[in-house]
């Protein structure tokens, strides 16, 4: 859950404030063996094999950087991938941007690929590399729907000698749905069209029943304007994080408002659980320009 303050300003002295809780989407790969169903059949031309199931007792071959994949949301959050690569110039939902090797030997003991120790290695390896792949500033990445997901061989495949892990870049279209794209996501946040298409937007005013986070390339009515960095190693408390973002969000909305006496803005802040997971910033919202 995320705290949300929405404010509609009609004059500098009077505000309507509503505090609500809304659900946010966090896309991350699972760390337990098993996963969702296989992805739907790809509309692309004949596929080429990429890290598919091993045959004849041999370990699964390592995937390759630059491979593209047609994944469903459930397949994207599964720990292992059974899909095949597709042509990157056709529609797809994931792109492999890094392939690494995990260490499964600790203090002379052989660890399973689904052990907490191995999974932590991989979970800390892929997200930082996404930044260099998609480009842009930290602020632009926080205001995007781009995410990193990762996959490993199955337990049987790793026991046979497959010690690779695969990092894929995906984009959320909305909750539980991936955004399809063509071409590569390399450097996509370095361009204005890329930041617009994969940016963070919403279907309705924050705090209302119709509010859903969506990519800005999807139909939307509100957009994320900026983030507010929150200080401290420990969670400052809900009142503190809620209070911290009010002035920066109001000032940011005012700076781009056509009428300084008639503008709207919203502020969304992290919960203690999200803070613990690494989200130490709030998000400012404003209505999207009419198209």
Residue pairs with C-beta under 8 A, 6 or more apart in sequence:
1 21
1 22
1 23
1 24
1 271
1 273
2 21
2 22
2 23
2 24
2 268
2 269
2 270
2 271
2 274
3 19
3 21
3 238
3 241
3 242
3 268
3 269
3 270
3 271
4 19
4 20
4 21
4 22
4 206
4 207
4 266
4 267
4 268
4 269
5 17
5 18
5 19
5 207
5 242
5 245
5 246
5 266
5 267
5 268
5 269
6 17
6 18
6 20
6 205
6 206
6 207
6 264
6 265
6 266
6 267
6 285
7 15
7 16
7 17
7 246
7 250
7 264
7 265
7 266
7 267
8 15
8 16
8 264
9 15
9 250
9 253
9 261
9 262
9 263
9 264
9 265
10 16
10 261
10 262
11 261
12 260
12 261
18 207
19 242
20 207
22 206
22 207
22 211
22 268
23 175
24 213
24 274
25 172
25 174
25 175
25 176
25 213
26 274
26 277
27 76
27 77
27 147
27 149
27 170
27 172
28 77
28 123
28 147
28 149
29 76
29 77
29 78
29 79
29 123
29 149
29 150
29 151
30 77
30 78
30 79
31 79
31 114
31 116
31 119
31 123
32 79
32 114
33 79
33 80
33 114
33 154
33 155
34 78
34 79
35 74
35 75
35 77
35 78
35 79
35 80
36 72
36 73
36 74
36 75
36 77
36 78
37 72
37 74
37 75
38 75
38 82
38 83
39 69
39 70
39 71
39 72
39 74
39 75
39 83
40 70
40 72
42 70
42 86
42 92
43 70
43 90
43 91
44 70
44 86
44 87
44 90
44 91
44 92
45 86
45 87
45 90
47 84
47 85
47 86
48 84
48 85
49 61
49 84
49 85
50 63
50 64
50 67
50 69
50 83
50 84
50 85
50 96
51 60
51 61
51 62
51 63
51 81
51 151
51 153
51 164
51 166
52 60
52 61
52 82
52 84
53 60
53 82
53 154
53 157
54 60
54 156
54 157
54 160
54 162
57 160
58 160
59 153
59 157
59 158
59 160
59 161
59 162
60 153
60 154
60 157
60 162
61 162
62 99
62 162
62 164
63 85
63 96
63 99
63 164
63 166
64 85
64 96
64 99
65 96
65 97
65 98
65 99
66 88
66 95
66 96
66 184
67 85
67 88
67 95
67 96
68 85
68 86
68 87
68 88
68 92
68 94
68 95
68 96
69 81
69 83
69 84
69 85
69 86
69 92
69 93
69 94
69 95
69 96
69 168
70 83
70 86
70 91
70 92
70 93
70 94
71 81
71 83
71 93
71 94
71 168
71 170
71 178
72 93
72 178
73 176
73 177
73 178
75 81
75 82
75 83
76 93
76 94
76 149
76 168
76 170
76 178
77 149
78 151
79 114
79 119
79 151
79 152
80 151
80 152
80 153
80 154
81 151
81 166
86 92
88 95
88 182
88 183
88 184
89 182
89 183
90 182
91 180
91 181
91 182
92 180
92 181
92 182
93 170
93 171
93 178
93 179
93 180
93 181
94 149
94 168
94 169
94 170
94 178
95 168
95 169
95 184
95 185
96 166
96 167
96 168
97 129
97 130
97 133
97 167
97 168
97 169
97 185
97 186
98 125
98 126
98 129
98 133
98 166
98 167
99 164
99 165
99 166
99 167
100 122
100 125
100 164
100 165
100 167
101 163
101 164
101 165
102 113
102 118
102 121
102 122
102 152
102 163
102 164
102 165
103 118
103 121
104 110
104 111
104 112
104 113
104 115
104 118
104 158
104 163
105 111
106 117
111 117
111 118
112 118
112 155
112 158
112 159
113 152
113 153
113 154
113 155
113 158
114 152
114 155
118 152
122 150
122 152
122 165
123 150
125 150
125 165
125 167
126 148
126 149
126 150
126 165
126 167
127 148
129 148
129 167
130 141
130 146
130 147
130 148
130 167
130 169
131 138
131 141
133 169
133 185
133 186
133 187
134 141
134 144
134 146
134 169
134 185
134 186
134 187
134 188
134 189
135 186
135 187
135 188
135 189
135 190
136 144
136 189
136 190
136 195
137 189
139 226
139 227
140 189
140 195
141 189
142 227
142 281
142 283
143 195
143 199
143 200
143 224
143 226
143 227
143 283
144 171
144 189
144 195
144 198
144 199
144 200
145 171
145 172
145 173
145 179
145 198
145 199
145 200
145 213
145 214
145 215
146 169
146 170
146 171
146 185
146 188
146 189
146 198
147 169
147 170
147 171
147 172
148 167
148 168
148 169
148 170
149 167
149 168
149 170
150 165
150 166
150 167
150 168
151 165
151 166
151 168
152 158
152 164
152 165
152 166
153 162
153 163
153 164
169 185
170 178
170 179
171 178
171 179
171 181
171 185
171 198
171 215
172 178
172 179
172 213
172 215
173 179
173 180
173 214
173 215
173 217
173 218
174 212
174 213
174 214
174 215
174 218
175 212
175 213
179 198
179 215
179 217
179 218
181 197
187 194
188 194
188 198
189 195
189 198
196 216
196 217
197 215
197 216
197 217
198 215
198 216
198 217
199 215
199 216
199 223
199 224
200 213
200 215
200 216
200 223
200 224
200 283
201 213
201 214
201 215
201 216
201 218
201 220
201 222
201 223
201 224
201 288
202 211
202 212
202 213
202 214
202 220
202 221
202 222
202 223
202 224
202 285
203 210
203 211
203 212
203 214
203 219
203 220
203 221
203 222
204 210
204 211
204 212
204 221
204 222
205 211
205 221
205 222
205 264
205 266
205 287
206 222
206 266
206 268
206 285
207 266
211 222
214 220
216 223
216 288
220 288
221 287
221 288
222 266
222 285
222 286
222 287
222 288
223 285
223 286
223 287
223 288
224 283
224 284
224 285
225 249
225 252
225 253
225 256
225 265
225 284
225 285
225 286
226 248
226 249
226 252
226 283
226 284
227 281
227 282
227 283
227 284
228 244
228 245
228 248
228 249
228 267
228 269
228 281
228 282
228 283
228 284
229 280
229 281
230 236
230 241
230 244
230 245
230 269
230 270
230 275
230 280
230 281
230 282
235 241
235 272
235 275
235 276
236 244
238 269
238 271
238 272
241 269
241 270
241 275
241 282
242 267
242 269
244 269
244 282
245 267
245 269
245 282
245 284
246 267
248 284
249 265
249 266
249 267
249 282
249 284
249 285
250 265
252 265
252 284
252 286
253 263
253 264
253 265
253 284
253 286
254 260
254 263
256 286
257 263
263 286
264 286
264 287
265 284
265 285
265 286
266 284
266 285
266 286
267 282
267 283
267 284
267 285
268 282
268 283
268 284
268 285
269 282
270 279
270 280
270 281
270 282
